[in-house]
Amino acid sequence: MLAPGARLGARLSQPGTPRASRLKPCADRSPVPRGAAKAPVSCRRVVEPRTGWFTGAEPFERERPVTSAATDLLIDALDRVREGVHEVVDGLDRGQLAARVDDGANSIAWLVWHLTRIEDDHVAGVAGTDQVWHTEGWYDRFGLPLPRHDHGYGHTAEQVASVVVEPDLLLGYHDATHAAAVAYLRTLEDAEMSRVVDTRWDPPVTLAVRLVSVVNDCTQHVGQAAFARGILQRRTQG
């Protein structure tokens, strides 16, 4: 059983087989100085089947500028987290999102809120920007009985139970956080990955390690949310 704040690895889905991809010109969404011309950017469009518990879903497409191997991999990983978040939340109401397998377990709402808060907090930290939780008013819109800078780490069972939100609000905050993270990643070059971002650890934490940590946390929790959804659905189906 998942305890509040527990970190348990989980596979989100069985691997799918991507179709062949090709390079094509596409719009580069990164900011440029006013009046400067944008050069064409090569883009990779990938079409692949959805996999996992969401039976019958349509194939999805991804299109992104080809940057470095490291950033492309990180963007792909966070894209998959976002897709998993939507699949686990879609079709559920406020009460179902707040339901828990038992009184000591994490709810789907808490898991998705927490993984999004970690992504928002950690990416903003290395980017030197403010969190969208604050700048875009999500803290006020959620109206949770929690401190403004809380991201869920170490929560008690009672604090987990306090995270009760509407599905569109949960997805809206995740999408905004995802967009900010991807926009930052597209500014990076491989040489920047070795930059030390946290000296409180031995060895010091580099940018690459911090970003991989974000991906690891997000994939664990979206897998836990999918597992919780499956158990709760089986219970309601008898």
C-alpha positions in Angstrom: 0.0 0.0 0.0 1.3 3.5 -0.8 2.0 5.6 2.3 1.6 9.4 2.1 4.6 10.9 0.4 5.9 7.4 -0.6 8.3 7.1 -3.5 7.7 3.8 -5.3 8.9 3.1 -8.8 6.2 2.0 -11.3 6.0 1.3 -15.0 3.5 3.5 -16.7 2.8 1.2 -19.6 4.2 -1.4 -21.9 6.6 0.0 -24.5 5.1 0.8 -27.8 6.8 0.7 -31.2 7.2 4.2 -32.7 6.6 4.6 -36.4 9.4 6.1 -38.5 10.0 9.8 -37.9 11.1 12.4 -40.3 12.5 15.9 -40.2 10.4 18.8 -41.4 10.4 22.6 -41.0 8.2 23.8 -38.2 7.6 26.9 -36.2 10.1 27.6 -33.4 8.2 28.7 -30.3 11.3 30.0 -28.5 11.4 33.8 -27.9 13.6 36.0 -30.2 14.4 39.7 -29.9 11.8 42.0 -31.4 12.5 42.7 -35.0 14.8 39.7 -35.4 14.0 37.2 -38.1 13.5 33.6 -37.1 15.5 31.0 -38.9 13.7 27.8 -40.0 14.0 25.1 -37.4 14.1 21.4 -38.1 11.4 19.5 -36.3 10.8 15.8 -35.7 7.2 14.6 -35.9 6.6 11.3 -34.2 3.4 9.3 -34.4 3.0 6.4 -32.1 0.3 4.4 -30.5 -0.8 5.1 -26.9 -0.1 2.3 -24.6 -1.1 1.2 -21.1 -4.5 1.2 -19.3 -6.2 3.7 -21.5 -7.8 1.2 -24.0 -8.9 2.5 -27.4 -7.2 5.8 -27.3 -6.3 7.5 -30.6 -2.6 7.7 -31.6 -0.9 10.9 -30.6 1.6 13.1 -32.4 4.5 15.0 -31.0 6.3 17.8 -32.8 9.3 19.5 -31.4 12.4 21.4 -32.5 15.5 19.2 -32.8 17.8 20.6 -30.1 20.5 18.6 -28.4 20.3 14.9 -27.7 20.0 15.6 -23.9 17.2 18.2 -24.1 15.3 16.2 -26.7 15.3 13.2 -24.4 14.2 15.2 -21.4 11.4 16.9 -23.4 10.2 13.5 -24.6 10.2 12.2 -21.1 8.1 15.1 -19.8 5.8 14.9 -22.8 5.1 11.3 -21.8 4.5 12.3 -18.2 1.9 14.9 -19.4 0.2 12.3 -21.6 0.1 9.9 -18.6 -1.4 12.7 -16.3 -4.2 13.4 -18.8 -5.0 9.7 -19.2 -5.2 9.0 -15.5 -7.3 12.1 -14.8 -9.6 12.1 -17.8 -13.1 10.9 -17.0 -12.8 11.2 -13.2 -14.7 13.7 -11.1 -13.6 15.6 -8.0 -14.7 12.9 -5.6 -13.0 10.1 -7.6 -9.8 12.0 -7.8 -9.8 12.5 -4.0 -10.6 8.8 -3.3 -7.9 6.7 -1.7 -7.2 3.0 -1.6 -7.2 3.2 2.2 -6.9 6.0 4.7 -3.1 5.9 4.6 -2.7 6.0 0.8 -2.2 8.9 -1.6 -5.1 10.0 -3.8 -4.8 10.5 -7.5 -5.4 14.3 -7.0 -2.6 14.5 -4.5 -0.2 12.5 -6.7 -0.8 14.6 -9.8 -0.7 17.9 -7.7 2.5 16.8 -6.0 4.4 15.7 -9.1 3.4 18.9 -10.8 4.5 21.0 -7.8 7.9 19.2 -7.9 8.4 19.8 -11.6 7.3 23.5 -11.2 9.5 24.1 -8.1 12.7 22.3 -9.4 12.6 23.6 -13.0 12.0 27.2 -11.8 14.8 26.8 -9.4 17.4 25.9 -12.0 16.0 28.3 -14.5 16.1 31.2 -12.1 12.4 32.0 -12.7 9.3 32.2 -10.5 7.0 29.1 -10.3 3.9 29.2 -12.4 2.0 28.1 -9.2 2.6 31.7 -8.0 2.9 33.8 -11.2 -0.2 32.4 -12.9 -2.5 32.4 -9.9 -2.8 28.6 -9.5 -2.2 28.8 -5.7 -5.3 31.0 -5.3 -7.4 29.0 -7.8 -6.7 25.7 -6.0 -7.5 27.3 -2.6 -5.9 24.4 -0.7 -5.4 24.7 3.1 -1.7 24.5 2.7 1.2 27.0 2.8 1.9 28.9 -0.4 5.2 27.2 -1.1 4.2 23.7 -0.1 4.8 20.9 -2.7 3.7 17.9 -0.7 7.0 16.4 0.4 6.5 14.7 3.8 2.8 15.2 3.9 0.7 13.5 6.6 -2.4 11.5 5.7 -4.5 14.4 6.8 -2.7 16.8 4.4 -3.0 14.3 1.6 -6.8 14.2 2.2 -6.9 18.0 2.0 -6.0 18.1 -1.7 -9.4 18.0 -3.3 -9.7 19.7 -6.7 -11.7 19.7 -10.0 -10.0 17.7 -12.8 -9.8 20.7 -15.2 -7.9 22.7 -12.6 -5.5 19.8 -12.0 -4.8 19.4 -15.7 -4.6 23.1 -16.3 -1.9 23.6 -13.7 0.0 20.6 -15.0 -0.2 21.8 -18.6 1.1 25.3 -17.6 4.0 23.8 -15.7 4.8 21.5 -18.6 4.8 24.3 -21.0 7.2 26.4 -18.8 9.5 23.4 -18.4 9.7 22.6 -22.1 10.3 26.3 -22.9 13.3 26.3 -20.5 14.7 23.1 -21.8 14.7 24.4 -25.4 17.1 27.1 -24.3 19.7 24.7 -23.1 22.8 23.4 -24.8 24.7 20.2 -23.8 27.6 22.1 -22.3 25.2 23.6 -19.7 24.2 20.2 -18.3 27.4 20.0 -16.2 26.6 23.3 -14.4 26.4 22.8 -10.6 23.0 23.9 -9.3 23.1 22.6 -5.7 26.2 22.4 -3.5 24.4 21.0 -0.4 25.1 17.5 -1.6 28.3 15.5 -2.0 29.0 15.3 -4.9 27.3 18.6 -5.8 24.2 18.3 -8.0 24.5 19.3 -11.6 21.8 20.6 -13.9 21.6 17.2 -15.6 21.2 15.3 -12.4 18.5 17.7 -11.1 16.5 17.4 -14.3 16.7 13.6 -14.4 15.6 13.7 -10.8 12.5 15.7 -11.8 11.7 13.1 -14.6 12.2 10.2 -12.1 9.9 11.8 -9.5 7.2 12.5 -12.1 7.2 9.1 -13.7 7.1 7.3 -10.3 4.0 9.3 -9.2 2.1 9.1 -12.5 2.6 5.4 -12.4 1.3 5.3 -8.8 -1.8 7.4 -9.9 -2.5 4.9 -12.7 -2.2 2.0 -10.3 -4.6 3.7 -7.8 -7.1 4.5 -10.7 -7.1 0.8 -11.7 -7.8 -0.4 -8.2 -10.5 2.1 -7.6 -12.2 1.3 -10.9 -12.1 -2.5 -10.2 -13.8 -1.9 -6.9 -16.6 0.2 -8.4 -17.1 -2.4 -11.2 -17.7 -5.1 -8.6 
